[in-house]
Amino acid sequence: MGGSDARALSRSLLDLCRMRKLTIATAESCTGGLVAGALTDIPGSSDVIDRGFVTYSNDAKRAMLGIEASTLTNFGAVSKETATAMAVGALERAGVDLAVAITGIAGPGGATPGKPVGLVHFAAAARDGRIIHREHRFGAIGRSAVRQRSVVEALRMLMDLARGPQAQTKPRAAATRLRPRVTRSPRRHAVKRRPTRSPRG
């Protein structure tokens, strides 16, 4: 998984968002803007991409995304809670439809007890309230590889949200609509027969 994967995903994501008229913002820490870079590398991306927040320090996370100091103190910068707050903060600050956030330890240093090199937390948020969180432990595969894989994962999460709940509910809704129609048709025939029976009675 490398640049070709990110480029193909970026194209697909932009096409889908363009079709659904969705806009995107990114909030990145360990990837330093690579997700926004992958998306804006595609010509015509300006009708989908609104902005990218590169919040490498805790101060930046607080100032640019509104992350509570208590969240960073209690859970740390590399955590589910911080990643989720980053995604929601980007969504609210940018006023977009979708936002993705990445915070992790790309290495080679920075590991702490329970948080090894290669640990990355992802979160993606949609304006309709859907939020996705994923945790990946890529291992000590090298700083560049961790960042590249993180970009691909972030793009996949945006794709999942961009497809929307409609992608799952539409087939089910169609199925439930068909069932009542099947059961109603015999009832209609039964109603038609009642007038012919009433004179006999």
N, C-alpha and C positions, 0 to 999 in steps of 0.2 A: 504494500500500500504506500503510494507516494504521490508525487505531483500529478500523475496522470489520473489517479483515482479522484483526487480533489478537484481537478479540472472538469472531469466528467460529471461528478456530483454537483459541482457549482452550476454547470450548464442546465442540468435537469432541474435543480432547485429554482433557478431563476425563471426557467420556462413555466414551471408549475405556479410559482408565485405571480408571474405576469398574467397567466390565465385566470387565476383566482383573485387578482388585484390585491395581493398581499405585500406589505413592506416589512423590512428586516432591519434589526440593529444587533450588534455584537458587543459583548463585554468580555474582554480577554485579559488574562494575567500571564500565565506561563507561555502562552503562544504569541504574546506581544503583537497582536494585530494580524496574524497569519490567516485567520478565517476571513476577516474583512478583505485582506489582500487577495485571497483566492477568488472571492466573489467579484471584487471590483476589477480583477484581471480579465474578466469576460466583457467584451464590448456590449454596451447597452444596458449594463447593470444598474445604471443610475435610476431607472424607473422602479427598482425594487429595493435597493440598498439605501438606507437613510443615513446611518452613521455607525461608527465603531468606537467603543470606549476601550482604551488600553489603560487598565488600572493595575499597574504592576505593584505598587506599594499599598499598604493598608490605608495610608492617608488619601490616596487617589480613590480607593474603593469607597471611603466615607464621603469624600467631597464630590465625586462625579456620579456615584450611583446611590448615595444615601444609605450605605450599609451602616447599621448600628454598631457602635464601638463594642457593645456587649456581645454581639454576635461573633466578632473577631476575637474577642478576649476568651469567650467561653468555648468556642468551637475551633478557632484557628482559621487562617486564611484559606487553607486547603481542607475543605469540609463540605458536606452536603448542604449545610445551612448557609454557608457563605456563597456557594455557587448558586443556590436558589435565590438568595437575596440579590445577587448580582444580575441574574436574568430578569427578575421582577423589576429591579431598579432601572435597568436598561429599557425595558418595555415602557415603564411609566415616564422616564425622562425623555425618551425619544418620541413617544406617542405612536409607536408602530404596531403592527399586527403580530409579529413574531420576534423573539429575542433569544439568543443563545449565550451562555456564559461558560467559561473554562477557567479553572484554577487548579494548579498542580505543582508537582516537583519534577521538573525535567532533568535535573542533575547537572553535573555529576555530584554536586554537594546539595545541602539543604535538607537532608533526611533527618527526621526526628523519631523518637520511639513511637511505633504504631503507624508512622507515616513514612514509608520507604521511598527511595528514588523511583520514579515511574508511576507514582500514585497521582491520578488526575480525577477531579470531580467535574461533571458536566451538568448543566441544567438548561432547559429550554422552556420558555413560557409563551403562551398565546393570549391574545386579548380576551378571548372567551373564557379564560380562567384555567385552561389546561396547563399543567406543569409536568415536565419529565425530568427525572434525575437519574444519572448513571454514574457509576464509579468504575474506573478501570485501573488495574495495576499492571502496567506494561512491563515493569521490571527495569533493570539497569541496561537498557538496550542502546543507550546513547541519547544525548540531548536532542539532536536533530530528529531522530526516529520517534521519540516520544512526542515531540511537537507536531511532526507530520501526521502521526496516527491520531493525534488529538483533533487536528483540523478535519480529518475524514469523519471521525465520530461526531463532531459538532454539526457537520453538514448533514449527516444521516438523521440526526435528531430534528433538525429543522425540516427535513423532508417529511418525517413522521408527523410533525405538527401541521405542516402545510397541506398534507393530504386531508387533514381534518377528520372530525368524528363522522362526517357524512360518508366517507369512504367505507366505514364499517356499518353504519346504520341504514344506509339506503337499500342494500339488498335485503336486509331483514324487514324493513318497512314495506318493501314491495311484496315480500312473502306474506306478511300478515294482512296486507290488503287483499291479496288474492283469496285467502281462505274464507273470509266472510262472504265473498261473492259466490263461491261454490255452494255454500250452505244456504244462501238466500234464494237461489234459483228454484229449488224444489218448493220453498215456502210460497213463492209467487204462484206456482202452479196450483198449490193447495188452496190459495185464496180464490183463484179463478173457479175452482170446482165448487166452492161453497154456495154460490148463487144457484147452481143447478140442483144442489141437494136440498136447499131450503123448501122449494115447492113440494118436493116428495114428502117431506116431513109433514 
